Amino acid sequence: MATSDAGPRLVTQTDRFLVVDEFLAHDEQLAVWNHFQCQPFRRVEDLGFQGHWLIEDAAVLRGPSVGYAHARDARYPTETPLDIMIARFIDLSEHFTPLLGAFGDAWDDFTAQMSLHPSGTGLVWHRDAEENVGSYTYYAHPTWNAEWGGELLLSDDVSIPKELGVYFHRLAPASKASGFAAPAHLDNDDASELLMRRGLGFFVAPKPNRLVVIQAGTPHAIAKVRPSAGRQVRASVTGFVKRKI
């Protein structure tokens, strides 16, 4: 991976996540951004995700999902600019090995889905499901101001018990017997107590043409996009890297 402005550039890497800037060439970045303009986005509340999103985040928009090896709404190659991004992800996969494991060994499939976060929306604290070795986010918007919010937040506390599930929360009392892990969209007191135990971590600004790769098990969230963003949206391609069975 390049360490200069010529091509993808590793900005930082920890044992839980890494950040790559200039992920795509300029014309490729514009092609992906233009692709966003003609997608059939739907609000997450219309997709049946009410329990997985906070009430105020219901206006987040989701586009069709593409699978690399297995079809979701579509399968790679799609004959769209998303193919450029997906191919680049594979090209750089050896650099993700410390976080995700080796491509073809630990994983051989991943998803790619376009999302739009308008002003006032974000994403609740969570971690990737056990079926994934990690996830990634690519920022497709062409410009972003440091005061517009939308940062990716990552907790440095990874000791939260696995049995508390994706949202670090249990419904009570009925679910305790079943072990069912539930979204914390109405009452997150227990999840908050765990996350505030240390209350420390990292933030990654949604810088245009940036890729962030996250190792599974890392608690993360999206800070609300601020009113100062106006009609600007946080446009991203996100995906889950699927654990090879």
C-alpha positions as CSV (number, residue, x, y, z in Angstrom):
1,M,0.0,0.0,0.0
2,A,1.4,3.4,-1.0
3,T,2.8,5.7,1.7
4,S,2.5,8.8,-0.6
5,D,-0.3,10.5,-2.4
6,A,0.1,8.0,-5.3
7,G,-2.7,5.6,-4.7
8,P,-4.2,4.1,-1.4
9,R,-2.4,5.3,1.7
10,L,-2.4,3.7,5.1
11,V,-3.1,6.4,7.6
12,T,-3.2,4.4,10.8
13,Q,-3.5,0.9,12.1
14,T,-4.3,-0.5,15.5
15,D,-5.0,-4.1,16.6
16,R,-8.8,-3.3,16.1
17,F,-9.1,-1.1,13.0
18,L,-7.2,0.6,10.2
19,V,-7.8,3.6,8.0
20,V,-6.8,4.0,4.3
21,D,-7.1,7.3,2.5
22,E,-7.2,7.9,-1.3
23,F,-8.7,4.5,-1.6
24,L,-9.9,5.1,-5.1
25,A,-8.4,7.2,-7.9
26,H,-10.2,10.6,-8.4
27,D,-12.2,9.5,-11.4
28,E,-13.2,6.2,-9.7
29,Q,-14.4,8.1,-6.6
30,L,-16.5,10.4,-8.8
31,A,-18.0,7.4,-10.6
32,V,-19.0,5.8,-7.3
33,W,-20.5,9.1,-6.1
34,N,-22.5,9.5,-9.3
35,H,-23.7,5.9,-8.9
36,F,-25.3,7.1,-5.6
37,Q,-27.5,9.6,-7.5
38,C,-29.6,6.9,-9.2
39,Q,-30.1,4.3,-6.5
40,P,-33.5,3.3,-5.1
41,F,-32.8,4.2,-1.5
42,R,-35.4,3.3,1.2
43,R,-35.7,4.5,4.8
44,V,-34.6,1.9,7.3
45,E,-38.0,2.1,9.1
46,D,-39.6,0.8,5.8
47,L,-37.2,-2.1,5.7
48,G,-38.4,-3.5,9.1
49,F,-35.3,-2.3,11.1
50,Q,-37.2,-0.3,13.7
51,G,-35.9,-2.4,16.5
52,H,-32.3,-2.2,15.3
53,W,-32.2,1.6,15.0
54,L,-32.9,4.4,17.4
55,I,-36.2,6.1,16.7
56,E,-34.5,9.3,15.6
57,D,-32.4,7.4,13.1
58,A,-35.3,6.0,11.2
59,A,-34.6,8.5,8.3
60,V,-31.3,6.7,7.4
61,L,-31.5,5.5,3.8
62,R,-30.3,2.2,2.5
63,G,-29.7,1.1,-1.1
64,P,-29.5,-2.4,-2.6
65,S,-26.9,-4.8,-1.1
66,V,-24.3,-6.5,-3.3
67,G,-22.5,-9.8,-2.4
68,Y,-19.0,-10.6,-3.5
69,A,-19.3,-14.4,-3.7
70,H,-23.0,-14.9,-2.8
71,A,-25.8,-12.9,-4.2
72,R,-27.7,-10.5,-2.0
73,D,-29.9,-8.1,-4.0
74,A,-27.1,-8.5,-6.7
75,R,-23.8,-10.3,-7.0
76,Y,-20.4,-9.0,-8.1
77,P,-19.7,-8.1,-10.8
78,T,-22.6,-5.7,-11.1
79,E,-21.4,-3.8,-14.2
80,T,-21.6,-0.6,-12.0
81,P,-18.9,1.6,-10.4
82,L,-19.4,-0.5,-7.2
83,D,-17.3,-3.1,-8.9
84,I,-14.3,-0.8,-8.8
85,M,-14.6,-0.4,-5.0
86,I,-15.1,-4.1,-4.5
87,A,-12.1,-5.1,-6.7
88,R,-9.9,-2.6,-4.9
89,F,-10.9,-4.1,-1.5
90,I,-9.8,-7.5,-2.8
91,D,-6.6,-6.1,-4.2
92,L,-5.7,-4.7,-0.8
93,S,-7.0,-7.7,1.2
94,E,-3.5,-8.8,2.3
95,H,-3.1,-5.6,4.2
96,F,-6.3,-6.5,6.2
97,T,-5.0,-9.9,7.3
98,P,-4.0,-8.8,10.8
99,L,-7.6,-7.7,11.4
100,L,-9.7,-10.1,9.3
101,G,-7.5,-13.0,8.7
102,A,-6.3,-14.1,5.2
103,F,-8.6,-13.8,2.2
104,G,-9.6,-17.3,1.0
105,D,-8.8,-18.8,4.4
106,A,-10.6,-16.9,7.1
107,W,-13.1,-15.2,4.7
108,D,-14.0,-15.3,1.0
109,D,-17.2,-13.2,0.9
110,F,-18.4,-9.8,1.9
111,T,-21.2,-7.4,1.2
112,A,-21.4,-3.9,-0.2
113,Q,-24.4,-1.6,0.6
114,M,-24.9,2.1,0.0
115,S,-26.2,4.2,2.9
116,L,-27.1,7.8,3.4
117,H,-27.2,9.5,6.8
118,P,-28.9,12.9,6.6
119,S,-28.7,15.6,9.3
120,G,-29.8,14.3,12.7
121,T,-29.1,10.6,12.1
122,G,-26.4,8.2,13.3
123,L,-26.1,4.6,14.4
124,V,-26.4,3.1,17.9
125,W,-23.5,1.4,19.6
126,H,-23.0,-2.2,18.5
127,R,-20.5,-4.8,17.4
128,D,-20.5,-7.2,14.4
129,A,-22.3,-10.5,14.7
130,E,-20.3,-13.7,15.2
131,E,-20.9,-14.7,11.6
132,N,-18.5,-11.8,10.5
133,V,-14.8,-11.4,10.9
134,G,-15.2,-7.7,10.6
135,S,-16.7,-4.9,8.6
136,Y,-15.7,-1.8,6.6
137,T,-16.9,1.6,5.6
138,Y,-16.0,3.6,2.5
139,Y,-16.9,7.3,2.4
140,A,-18.3,8.2,-1.0
141,H,-19.4,11.9,-0.5
142,P,-17.1,14.3,-2.3
143,T,-16.8,16.8,0.5
144,W,-17.1,16.9,4.3
145,N,-16.6,19.6,6.9
146,A,-15.1,18.8,10.3
147,E,-18.2,20.5,12.0
148,W,-20.7,18.3,10.2
149,G,-20.4,15.3,12.6
150,G,-21.0,11.7,11.4
151,E,-17.7,10.4,12.9
152,L,-17.2,6.7,13.3
153,L,-16.7,6.1,17.1
154,L,-14.8,3.0,18.3
155,S,-14.6,1.9,21.9
156,D,-11.3,0.5,23.2
157,D,-13.2,-1.8,25.6
158,V,-13.5,-5.2,24.0
159,S,-14.1,-7.1,27.2
160,I,-17.9,-7.0,27.0
161,P,-19.2,-10.6,27.3
162,K,-20.2,-12.3,24.1
163,E,-23.4,-13.5,25.6
164,L,-24.7,-9.9,25.7
165,G,-24.8,-10.0,21.9
166,V,-24.5,-7.3,19.2
167,Y,-26.1,-4.5,21.3
168,F,-24.7,-5.4,24.8
169,H,-28.3,-5.5,26.0
170,R,-30.9,-8.0,27.2
171,L,-34.6,-7.6,27.4
172,A,-35.9,-8.6,30.8
173,P,-37.1,-10.8,32.2
174,A,-38.4,-13.2,29.5
175,S,-35.3,-13.2,27.4
176,K,-32.9,-14.2,30.2
177,A,-33.9,-17.8,30.0
178,S,-33.5,-17.9,26.2
179,G,-30.3,-15.9,26.1
180,F,-31.8,-13.7,23.4
181,A,-29.8,-10.5,22.8
182,A,-32.0,-7.6,21.9
183,P,-31.5,-4.1,20.4
184,A,-31.2,-1.3,23.0
185,H,-33.4,1.1,21.1
186,L,-35.8,2.1,23.9
187,D,-33.9,1.3,27.1
188,N,-30.1,0.9,26.9
189,D,-29.2,1.4,30.6
190,D,-27.3,-1.9,30.8
191,A,-25.5,-1.3,27.5
192,S,-24.6,2.2,28.6
193,E,-23.2,1.1,31.9
194,L,-20.9,-1.3,30.1
195,L,-19.8,1.2,27.5
196,M,-19.2,3.9,30.2
197,R,-17.1,1.6,32.3
198,R,-14.1,3.0,30.6
199,G,-15.7,5.6,28.3
200,L,-12.7,5.9,26.1
201,G,-11.9,5.2,22.5
202,F,-11.2,6.6,19.1
203,F,-13.0,8.6,16.4
204,V,-12.5,8.5,12.7
205,A,-13.8,11.5,10.6
206,P,-15.8,10.6,7.5
207,K,-13.2,12.0,5.2
208,P,-14.1,11.6,1.5
209,N,-12.5,8.7,-0.3
210,R,-11.5,7.0,3.0
211,L,-11.8,3.3,3.9
212,V,-12.1,2.1,7.5
213,V,-11.8,-1.6,8.3
214,I,-12.9,-2.9,11.7
215,Q,-12.2,-6.2,13.4
216,A,-15.2,-8.1,14.7
217,G,-16.0,-7.6,18.3
218,T,-15.0,-4.0,18.4
219,P,-17.9,-1.8,19.8
220,H,-18.6,1.1,17.4
221,A,-21.2,3.6,16.6
222,I,-21.9,6.6,14.2
223,A,-22.1,10.0,15.8
224,K,-25.2,12.0,14.7
225,V,-24.7,14.2,11.6
226,R,-25.1,17.7,12.8
227,P,-27.7,20.3,11.7
228,S,-24.8,22.4,10.2
229,A,-24.5,19.7,7.5
230,G,-27.8,21.0,6.0
231,R,-28.7,19.0,2.9
232,Q,-25.2,17.4,2.8
233,V,-25.5,13.6,3.5
234,R,-22.9,11.2,4.9
235,A,-22.8,8.8,1.9
236,S,-21.0,5.5,2.6
237,V,-20.6,2.0,1.2
238,T,-20.6,-0.4,4.1
239,G,-20.2,-4.1,4.3
240,F,-19.8,-7.2,6.5
241,V,-16.9,-9.5,5.9
242,K,-18.3,-13.0,6.2
243,R,-16.6,-15.6,8.2
244,K,-15.7,-18.6,6.1
245,I,-17.6,-21.7,7.1
